[in-house]
Amino acid sequence: GHRLLLIRGFFPLVEGFPRYIVIVVSLPLLVRVFLF
């Protein structure tokens, strides 16, 4: 129940942001995961 509400509130924010911002934010996290 709560997860569905969070997902429904989260997706509009993702759609509102340009994808390159999401990529720039996620790349450092992915690099840390692969390095460690």
Buried (B, 14 or more C-beta within 10 A) or exposed (E): EEEEEEEEEEEEEEEEEEEEEEEEEEEEEEEEEEEE
